[in-house]
């Protein structure tokens, strides 16, 4: 087929193999890898704003929503900050979820 008229069907072309034993996991991994993105870069001003919101929420025990980047995807969590580990740069929430401080993209105070 000529390249100018060829349209790639993406992951759809592999759908028939999903029924075969052992291919389901491979297709899941292909989908996961296909939609990954690069970590957005933040400016110094944005890091300063995140730091201020983090300190305010921790000191006043306010519930926050955190948008963070991990493994090629952005994820969201919320809760009260239980502990901040300054050495390992992690934030522990009251529901025992840990988030790396370097991965945080946005903090919203509820």
Rosetta blueprint (number, residue, H / E / L):
1 X L
2 X L
3 X L
4 X L
5 X L
6 X L
7 X L
8 X L
9 X L
10 X H
11 X H
12 X H
13 X H
14 X H
15 X H
16 X H
17 X H
18 X H
19 X H
20 X L
21 X L
22 X L
23 X H
24 X H
25 X H
26 X H
27 X H
28 X H
29 X H
30 X H
31 X H
32 X H
33 X H
34 X H
35 X L
36 X L
37 X L
38 X L
39 X L
40 X L
41 X L
42 X L
43 X L
44 X H
45 X H
46 X H
47 X H
48 X H
49 X H
50 X H
51 X H
52 X H
53 X H
54 X H
55 X H
56 X H
57 X H
58 X H
59 X H
60 X H
61 X L
62 X L
63 X L
64 X E
65 X E
66 X E
67 X E
68 X E
69 X E
70 X E
71 X L
72 X L
73 X E
74 X E
75 X E
76 X E
77 X E
78 X E
79 X E
80 X L
81 X E
82 X E
83 X E
84 X E
85 X E
86 X L
87 X L
88 X L
89 X L
90 X E
91 X E
92 X E
93 X E
94 X L
95 X L
96 X L
97 X L
98 X E
99 X E
100 X E
101 X H
102 X H
103 X H
104 X E
105 X E
106 X E
107 X E
108 X E
109 X E
110 X L
